[in-house]
Amino acid sequence: MSADFTRRDWMSLMAKAPGASVARLWAALEMVPEFHWLRAPEVGAAMVRGRQGATGAPFNLGEMTITRCSLQLESGAVGHGYVQGRDKDKARVVALVDALMQGDMAARVRAGMLEPLAAEMDAAKEARAAKAAATKVDFFTMVRGED
């Protein structure tokens, strides 16, 4: 992921990241910004839709649990957190990061949270790819010389 994170990038990264990594990196930042809740963390469900072959008609695949929240920093910046599952603390941290990335603390949050998290996610992706590549079987046909 590039060093120039757009809001779409950081929201996607934070939502996909493991909760333990988010909590560890947030604690390392040692930031305790003052905020008030616009919407306290709440657990709900969202319908997941799919398409057969990526081009077929959409169909309802099923529901998944999500946690969402919204908050406002003392500076006035508003942050939103949407995460899969029931992790209210992760949703709070995602909302705080979203709000902080819109202000003066963006460089510190990028360096201390987003860049290390992106590196961890990339390393995990490469490890999965290497593990899958190790099981790859190459099939070939030998010419029998009967031409």
N, C-alpha and C positions, 0 to 999 in steps of 0.2 A: 504494500500500500504506500502511496506517495506521502511525503512529508506535509504536503498541503492537503489537509483534511477538510472536506466539505461537510456540512451538517449531515448530509445523507451518509457519508463515509463513517463519521464517528458514531452516529446512531446505530448503524448496521453493525459496526465492530463491537460496540458495547452490548447490543442485544444478543449477539452470537457468542460472546466470550463466556467462559466458565465463571460461575459466581465466585469461586474461591480465588481466581486470578484477579477479578475485579476488586474484591474485598482487600486482598493483599496489597495491590498497587495503590488503592485509595488510602489505606492506612499509612503507607510509606510517604504519601504526599503530605500528611499531617496538616490537612486543611479542615477547618470547621467553620464554613460560611454560615452566616445567619440567614434564615429563610422562613417563610411561612407557607403552609400548604394551601394550594388552590384546590387540589383533589388529593386526599390522603391515599396511600397505596391500597388498592383494592384488587381482589382476585375475581376474574370472570372467565368467559369462554368466547372464542371466536371461531367462526366457521372457516375451515380450510377448503379451498376449491382447487380443482386440478383440471387438466386437459389431457386427453389421450393423445400421445404423439406430439404434444405441444401445439397442435393446430386444431384438434378436434373440439367438439362442443364442450363447454365447461360443465363440470359436475361437482356436487358436494362430496368431498372426501370424508369429512368428519369434523369434529370439534377439537380444539386444543385449548388448554388452560393458559391464560395470560395474566400478568399483573401489570397494572398501569398506575401512574401517579403524575401529578403536576405540582410544581412549586415555583415560588417567586423569591429571588434573592433580594436583599436590602437595596441593592443597586437598581432593581426594577427588572432585571433579566428574568425571563420565564423559561423554565426547563421542563421537559416531559420525559418520562421513562416508560417504555413498553418492553417487557421481557417475557419470554416463554416460561411457563411454570408458575410456581407460587412463592417466588423469592422476593419478598417485599423490600428487604434491605438492598438487593441488587437494583431494583426499580428506583429506589431513592437515590442511590449513587449515580445511576444513569441520568436521572433528572438533574442532579447537581452538576455533573460533568457537562450536560447539555447547556445549562444556564451559564456555567463558568466559561465555556468556550465562546460565548457571545460577548465577553468583556475583556478587561485588562489581564485577567489570569490565564488567558488562552494559551500563551506560550508555555507557562509552567505546567498546565494540565496536559498539553500535547507532549512535552518532553518527559513528564513523570508518569503519565497514564497511557495515553493513546499509542505512542511509538513503541514502548515496551510490550503493550498488549498486542499490537499488530505483529511485532516480531515473534512473540510466543505463538500466535495463531498461525503465522506463516511456517514456523518450525514444525508445529504439529501437523500441518497440511503436508509438508515435505516428508515427514516421517511416515505418514499414512501412505503416501504415494510410493515411497521406497519399499515399504512392506508389501504393498500390492505388486510392485514391479518384480519383487523377488519370487513371486509365485507364478509369474508369467511363463507360459509354455509357447514356444515357437514351433509351429508345425510346418513342415516342408515336404515336398514330393521329390523323390529321386527319379531321375530319368533312367529307365531300364535298358536303353540301348537297343530296342527292338524296332526302331524306325526303319 
